[in-house]
């Protein structure tokens, strides 16, 4: 029987992806291990290999299609003795699977047992009264929803209308492009002529959990930014998959992870001198060029080995204490941000770290990283010193428990042995997950880090 080729999950967190390019066409013979397509996730573009052998009978998803869900059929693979009839059978199996999934989802939505008993009598008792308030033109006003046309309204306006029993389709919008906003619903509620007919008894309980959930959460949705600007004064740039993923992860991290911050100044005169000396001694061919960030990566890795409580991840059941310092280094891309990982950095030399970071950054910008090269890790570094930023804080990137924000190195006046002196200083700020790291633990980490940075020769021991 024909086999459905499914959208693969190319990383543990992948839910959907873009089918960037097909490398085969209908009628091509493929065998296990052949590259079928290039799949673009929110972080990288990866090749998708065939598992079985056969003939590409039909391509179901054209290249360039975005937001293809994992495990959705994207093509049909025929065996040696199969024909177009088998493609029809495979297509039928897809429809059956979708139909069964729909039925299963509907069956999994049980009505609340108590709500119908309480709400049904009220709905029946008040039905005549509601009908008396409803004008003759109300059915026509509700026509857009009956026809399946979309009603443009802000989430807040929809919720207010539902709570007040107002037919949102009958409200005249005053926002951009006729969008219904809060003021429109308030005006309609005062007029009292747009009250919707009461819903049947069995549907009444469905509206209650939604409103209650919003109240329990205590978080109102943010207004659409377009409501504040006139048409023609801005350009809409659609979000790509990476920007959506960044928004989801960082919003979740900042909301759910209890951040606290520790800042310390490091004197880097000796580091700068050692860096210049090592770079000067680097061979012209296949050499290296060390950056301050390479020293920061090495110092962080060694400090994590000295203070292993920071080299950890939170789970609901246990703390994960990592055996190696896998350091993520934030790389800015034209289309977002990615954090490729220097694995087991505590055991690598400065030149190895330098060359590895450069290689990872180049492949990150080309979206050629493998999932294991940017997912996971135990700690992260973000450096804006090259932009002249003196100090800033970073948002923790789960599953890490901390991220180190590195500012620029600059000459500053300091007091040394009771006298004023000039030194090259660098400010770093550690963002900590308070579920994993206590204040004193974070402080001990920064003390050890500072020691390695200010005495770089100790990193070589």
VMD Tcl script that draws the C-alpha trace (Angstrom):
set ca {
  {0.00 0.00 0.00}
  {1.16 3.55 -0.71}
  {2.95 5.26 2.18}
  {2.28 8.77 3.39}
  {5.45 10.83 3.91}
  {4.84 12.95 7.00}
  {6.24 16.31 8.06}
  {9.15 15.34 10.36}
  {9.89 16.64 13.84}
  {13.50 17.74 13.32}
  {13.94 18.91 16.91}
  {12.29 18.08 20.26}
  {10.44 21.41 20.38}
  {9.38 21.60 16.73}
  {5.61 21.86 16.21}
  {5.52 23.19 12.65}
  {7.92 24.21 9.91}
  {8.24 25.61 6.42}
  {8.69 23.24 3.51}
  {11.39 25.40 1.96}
  {12.34 23.30 -1.05}
  {11.60 19.93 -2.62}
  {14.73 18.14 -3.88}
  {12.69 15.45 -5.65}
  {9.73 15.55 -8.02}
  {6.79 13.29 -8.75}
  {7.95 10.10 -10.47}
  {11.45 10.13 -8.96}
  {12.77 6.88 -7.51}
  {14.17 7.30 -4.00}
  {15.85 5.01 -1.52}
  {16.49 5.18 2.20}
  {18.90 8.01 3.02}
  {18.14 10.13 -0.06}
  {17.47 13.81 0.65}
  {13.82 14.58 -0.10}
  {13.42 18.20 0.96}
  {14.78 21.14 2.94}
  {12.70 21.93 6.01}
  {13.01 25.36 7.64}
  {12.32 25.57 11.37}
  {12.35 28.70 13.50}
  {16.13 28.32 14.00}
  {17.67 26.46 11.07}
  {17.17 24.88 7.65}
  {17.66 21.12 7.70}
  {17.61 18.33 5.16}
  {14.88 15.67 5.36}
  {15.96 12.15 4.44}
  {13.82 9.33 3.08}
  {13.26 6.41 5.42}
  {11.73 3.99 2.90}
  {12.40 3.36 -0.79}
  {9.92 3.74 -3.61}
  {8.59 6.26 -6.14}
  {7.32 9.75 -5.33}
  {3.70 9.34 -6.40}
  {2.31 12.72 -5.41}
  {3.57 15.84 -3.67}
  {0.81 17.08 -1.37}
  {2.46 20.23 0.03}
  {4.17 22.57 -2.47}
  {7.54 24.07 -1.63}
  {7.43 27.41 0.10}
  {4.45 26.41 2.25}
  {4.75 27.75 5.79}
  {3.34 26.50 9.11}
  {3.11 22.85 8.07}
  {2.26 20.91 11.23}
  {4.47 18.03 12.35}
  {3.05 14.65 11.20}
  {0.91 16.25 8.49}
  {1.19 14.28 5.17}
  {3.41 16.12 2.68}
  {3.79 13.49 -0.06}
  {2.80 9.96 -1.09}
  {5.44 7.25 -1.66}
  {4.54 4.34 -3.97}
  {6.04 0.87 -3.96}
  {7.43 -0.79 -7.10}
  {4.12 -2.43 -8.05}
  {1.81 0.44 -7.11}
  {0.04 2.96 -9.33}
  {-2.18 6.02 -9.26}
  {-5.02 3.95 -7.73}
  {-2.88 3.49 -4.66}
  {-2.44 7.25 -4.42}
  {-6.22 7.58 -4.21}
  {-6.27 4.98 -1.44}
  {-3.57 6.88 0.44}
  {-5.48 10.14 0.06}
  {-8.61 8.43 1.34}
  {-6.71 7.20 4.40}
  {-5.61 10.77 5.09}
  {-9.21 12.00 4.95}
  {-10.33 9.15 7.23}
  {-7.60 10.01 9.72}
  {-8.57 13.68 9.71}
  {-12.25 12.77 10.12}
  {-11.52 10.43 13.04}
  {-9.34 13.07 14.69}
  {-12.15 15.61 14.38}
  {-14.68 13.19 15.87}
  {-12.27 12.36 18.70}
  {-11.74 16.03 19.50}
  {-15.49 16.69 19.53}
  {-16.08 13.67 21.76}
  {-13.39 14.94 24.12}
  {-15.41 18.09 24.82}
  {-17.90 16.94 27.48}
  {-20.51 19.43 28.62}
  {-20.16 20.59 32.21}
  {-22.51 18.37 34.27}
  {-23.79 20.99 36.73}
  {-24.05 24.06 34.54}
  {-26.96 22.91 32.33}
  {-29.10 22.13 35.40}
  {-28.59 25.64 36.80}
  {-28.61 27.69 33.61}
  {-31.30 25.99 31.54}
  {-34.29 27.11 33.65}
  {-33.02 30.70 33.65}
  {-32.59 30.69 29.89}
  {-36.16 29.42 29.38}
  {-37.64 31.79 31.94}
  {-35.99 34.86 30.47}
  {-36.38 33.98 26.82}
  {-39.64 35.93 26.28}
  {-38.19 38.98 28.03}
  {-35.10 38.92 25.84}
  {-37.19 38.57 22.71}
  {-39.26 41.58 23.75}
  {-36.11 43.70 23.92}
  {-34.85 42.49 20.58}
  {-35.78 44.72 17.60}
  {-37.12 43.32 14.35}
  {-33.88 44.18 12.54}
  {-31.71 42.13 14.90}
  {-31.76 38.92 12.80}
  {-30.44 40.86 9.82}
  {-27.68 42.35 11.94}
  {-26.60 38.90 13.01}
  {-26.41 37.75 9.40}
  {-22.63 38.22 8.98}
  {-21.90 35.58 11.59}
  {-24.52 33.26 10.18}
  {-22.88 33.49 6.78}
  {-19.48 32.79 8.34}
  {-18.15 36.29 7.70}
  {-15.49 37.50 10.10}
  {-16.34 40.18 12.62}
  {-13.38 42.53 13.19}
  {-13.28 43.34 16.90}
  {-10.61 43.62 19.58}
  {-10.41 40.72 22.06}
  {-11.49 43.07 24.86}
  {-14.53 44.21 22.86}
  {-15.53 40.60 22.16}
  {-15.25 39.65 25.82}
  {-17.24 42.70 26.95}
  {-19.95 41.94 24.39}
  {-20.17 38.31 25.49}
  {-20.45 39.29 29.18}
  {-23.14 41.88 28.42}
  {-25.10 39.60 26.10}
  {-24.54 41.90 23.12}
  {-24.55 40.63 19.54}
  {-21.07 41.72 18.43}
  {-22.08 41.49 14.75}
  {-24.71 44.21 15.27}
  {-22.26 46.73 16.76}
  {-20.97 49.51 14.50}
  {-17.17 49.74 14.71}
  {-15.37 53.09 14.95}
  {-11.78 51.79 14.97}
  {-9.38 51.42 12.03}
  {-10.99 49.61 9.08}
  {-14.28 49.51 10.98}
  {-12.81 47.48 13.85}
  {-15.06 47.21 16.91}
  {-13.37 48.55 20.04}
  {-14.24 48.93 23.72}
  {-16.00 52.30 23.28}
  {-18.31 50.84 20.64}
  {-19.48 48.06 22.95}
  {-20.03 50.49 25.81}
  {-22.13 52.71 23.54}
  {-24.14 49.71 22.35}
  {-24.74 48.59 25.93}
  {-26.09 52.03 26.86}
  {-28.45 52.07 23.86}
  {-29.90 48.70 24.89}
  {-30.93 47.77 21.34}
  {-28.23 45.26 20.47}
  {-28.95 42.62 23.09}
  {-28.44 39.18 21.59}
  {-31.03 36.47 21.92}
  {-30.19 34.09 24.76}
  {-28.25 31.04 23.71}
  {-29.82 27.60 24.04}
  {-29.50 26.06 27.48}
  {-26.81 23.58 26.48}
  {-24.53 26.28 25.04}
  {-24.87 28.69 27.96}
  {-22.28 26.93 30.16}
  {-19.63 27.21 27.45}
  {-19.42 30.99 27.78}
  {-19.02 30.84 31.55}
  {-15.66 29.00 31.75}
  {-14.03 31.39 29.27}
  {-15.00 34.48 31.25}
  {-14.11 32.83 34.53}
  {-10.73 31.76 33.17}
  {-9.91 35.33 32.16}
  {-10.80 36.56 35.64}
  {-8.75 33.87 37.34}
  {-5.72 34.58 35.19}
  {-6.01 38.25 36.05}
  {-4.25 39.23 32.84}
  {-6.06 41.31 30.24}
  {-4.86 40.97 26.64}
  {-2.80 43.85 25.33}
  {-4.59 46.10 22.82}
  {-3.69 45.75 19.16}
  {-1.03 48.39 18.43}
  {-2.75 49.25 15.15}
  {-5.62 50.81 17.09}
  {-3.37 53.73 18.06}
  {-2.23 54.74 14.57}
  {-3.89 56.01 11.42}
  {-3.83 53.97 8.23}
  {-0.90 54.83 6.01}
  {1.36 55.90 8.87}
  {2.98 52.49 9.31}
  {4.07 49.43 7.35}
  {3.02 45.94 8.45}
  {5.86 43.40 8.39}
  {4.51 39.88 9.02}
  {6.23 37.84 11.73}
  {8.40 34.99 10.51}
  {8.63 31.67 12.37}
  {11.80 32.66 14.26}
  {10.35 35.92 15.56}
  {7.18 34.09 16.69}
  {9.28 31.47 18.50}
  {11.41 34.15 20.20}
  {8.27 35.98 21.33}
  {6.71 32.81 22.75}
  {9.82 31.60 24.58}
  {10.92 34.92 26.06}
  {7.41 35.93 27.11}
  {7.08 32.58 28.84}
  {10.54 32.86 30.41}
  {10.04 36.38 31.72}
  {6.56 35.54 33.03}
  {7.25 32.16 34.64}
  {10.90 32.35 35.74}
  {11.61 34.47 38.85}
  {14.60 36.51 37.69}
  {17.03 38.34 39.95}
  {20.23 40.15 38.93}
  {23.79 40.44 40.25}
  {26.34 42.88 38.81}
  {30.11 43.00 39.23}
  {33.01 44.98 37.69}
  {36.06 43.13 36.38}
  {39.47 44.66 35.68}
  {40.70 43.32 32.33}
  {44.11 44.98 31.82}
  {45.97 41.67 32.18}
  {43.43 39.92 29.97}
  {43.89 42.52 27.20}
  {47.67 42.20 27.41}
  {47.53 38.39 27.24}
  {45.06 38.54 24.36}
  {47.37 40.83 22.35}
  {50.38 38.60 23.06}
  {48.58 35.37 22.06}
  {47.12 36.89 18.89}
  {50.55 38.14 17.87}
  {51.93 34.61 18.29}
  {49.15 33.02 16.26}
  {50.36 31.36 13.01}
  {49.42 33.18 9.82}
  {47.88 30.06 8.27}
  {45.15 28.17 10.15}
  {45.69 30.44 13.12}
  {43.28 32.11 15.50}
  {42.25 35.57 16.64}
  {41.07 35.64 20.23}
  {38.32 38.00 21.33}
  {37.44 39.13 24.84}
  {34.32 36.98 24.53}
  {36.46 33.85 24.12}
  {38.03 34.54 27.51}
  {34.54 35.13 28.95}
  {33.35 31.74 27.64}
  {36.36 29.95 29.16}
  {36.10 31.79 32.49}
  {32.36 31.04 32.70}
  {32.93 27.35 31.99}
  {35.61 27.05 34.70}
  {33.47 29.01 37.18}
  {30.55 26.63 36.53}
  {32.80 23.72 37.45}
  {33.81 25.50 40.68}
  {30.20 26.46 41.54}
  {28.14 23.58 40.08}
  {24.92 24.83 41.68}
  {24.71 27.40 38.88}
  {25.32 24.73 36.21}
  {21.80 23.35 36.63}
  {18.27 23.28 35.22}
  {14.89 23.32 36.95}
  {12.23 20.64 36.58}
  {9.09 20.19 38.67}
  {10.40 16.96 40.17}
  {14.15 17.46 40.47}
  {17.13 19.70 39.84}
  {19.30 18.70 36.87}
  {22.96 19.20 37.79}
  {25.00 19.17 34.56}
  {28.35 17.39 34.37}
  {29.80 19.65 31.66}
  {29.72 23.40 31.02}
  {27.85 23.63 27.72}
  {27.96 27.38 27.01}
  {25.44 29.01 24.68}
  {26.77 32.13 22.95}
  {24.06 34.52 21.73}
  {24.47 35.42 18.05}
  {22.51 38.29 16.50}
  {20.99 37.52 13.11}
  {19.27 39.80 10.63}
  {16.02 37.94 11.33}
  {16.32 37.24 15.05}
  {18.59 35.69 17.67}
  {20.06 32.22 18.19}
  {22.32 30.71 20.85}
  {24.69 28.05 19.45}
  {26.46 25.96 22.08}
  {30.15 25.36 22.81}
  {29.94 21.87 24.28}
  {32.11 20.95 27.31}
  {33.87 24.32 27.15}
  {35.66 23.68 30.45}
  {38.03 21.25 28.70}
  {38.78 23.32 25.59}
  {41.59 25.78 24.99}
  {41.04 29.42 24.08}
  {42.00 28.90 20.43}
  {39.58 25.96 20.11}
  {36.77 27.98 21.69}
  {37.52 30.93 19.39}
  {37.44 28.89 16.18}
  {34.36 26.96 17.30}
  {32.40 30.12 18.14}
  {33.25 31.63 14.74}
  {32.19 28.44 12.93}
  {28.92 28.21 14.88}
  {28.13 31.89 14.23}
  {28.74 31.55 10.48}
  {26.50 28.49 10.21}
  {23.89 30.15 12.42}
  {23.65 33.11 10.02}
  {23.27 30.65 7.13}
  {20.62 28.70 9.12}
  {22.71 25.55 8.78}
  {23.02 24.58 12.45}
  {21.93 21.14 13.60}
  {19.34 21.03 16.43}
  {21.86 19.62 18.90}
  {24.10 22.64 18.23}
  {21.60 25.20 19.52}
  {19.12 23.33 21.73}
  {19.90 22.58 25.36}
  {23.12 23.75 26.95}
  {23.57 24.64 30.61}
  {24.46 28.37 30.61}
  {24.39 31.33 28.22}
  {26.42 34.46 27.47}
  {25.15 37.56 25.71}
  {27.68 40.26 24.84}
  {26.82 43.78 23.61}
  {30.18 45.32 24.44}
  {31.07 45.69 20.76}
  {28.11 48.10 20.44}
  {29.39 50.33 23.25}
  {26.85 49.06 25.79}
  {28.25 49.46 29.31}
  {25.73 47.38 31.25}
  {22.47 45.49 30.60}
  {20.49 42.44 31.76}
  {19.60 39.32 29.81}
  {16.45 37.18 29.82}
  {17.10 33.59 30.87}
  {16.78 31.10 28.02}
  {15.21 27.86 29.33}
  {16.36 25.24 30.22}
  {19.27 27.35 31.52}
  {19.16 28.72 35.06}
  {21.31 31.78 34.32}
  {22.62 34.07 31.60}
  {25.63 36.41 31.79}
  {25.28 39.83 30.14}
  {28.69 41.30 29.20}
  {29.28 45.02 28.67}
  {32.11 46.85 26.95}
  {35.65 47.11 28.29}
  {36.57 50.74 28.89}
  {39.04 52.81 30.82}
  {37.60 54.14 34.07}
  {39.01 55.95 37.10}
  {39.41 53.65 40.10}
  {40.86 53.93 43.59}
  {43.90 51.71 44.01}
  {45.81 51.60 47.32}
  {44.25 54.89 48.33}
  {45.19 56.69 45.12}
  {43.30 57.48 41.94}
  {44.27 55.32 38.96}
  {43.06 54.42 35.48}
  {42.08 50.82 34.69}
  {40.29 48.96 31.91}
  {37.03 47.74 33.44}
  {34.23 45.50 32.19}
  {30.79 45.23 33.85}
  {28.93 41.92 33.77}
  {25.43 41.14 35.07}
  {24.21 37.65 35.94}
  {20.47 36.96 35.54}
  {19.52 34.06 37.86}
  {16.53 31.75 38.13}
  {15.70 32.04 41.84}
  {14.13 28.57 41.82}
  {17.62 27.15 41.16}
  {20.12 29.78 42.31}
  {20.07 31.68 45.59}
  {21.66 35.11 45.93}
  {24.76 33.89 47.75}
  {25.27 31.12 45.18}
  {25.13 33.58 42.31}
  {27.54 35.87 44.14}
  {30.06 33.04 44.63}
  {29.90 32.27 40.91}
  {30.66 35.89 40.01}
  {33.56 35.98 42.48}
  {35.15 32.95 40.82}
  {34.42 34.33 37.34}
  {36.03 37.67 38.30}
  {39.14 35.86 39.56}
  {39.61 34.03 36.26}
  {39.02 37.19 34.20}
  {41.39 39.35 36.24}
  {44.07 36.63 36.38}
  {43.72 35.02 32.92}
  {46.86 32.92 33.35}
  {44.93 30.86 35.94}
  {42.67 29.61 33.13}
  {45.66 27.79 31.67}
  {46.39 25.78 34.83}
}
mol new
graphics top color blue
foreach p $ca { graphics top sphere $p radius 0.5 }
foreach p [lrange $ca 0 end-1] q [lrange $ca 1 end] { graphics top cylinder $p $q radius 0.2 }
display resetview
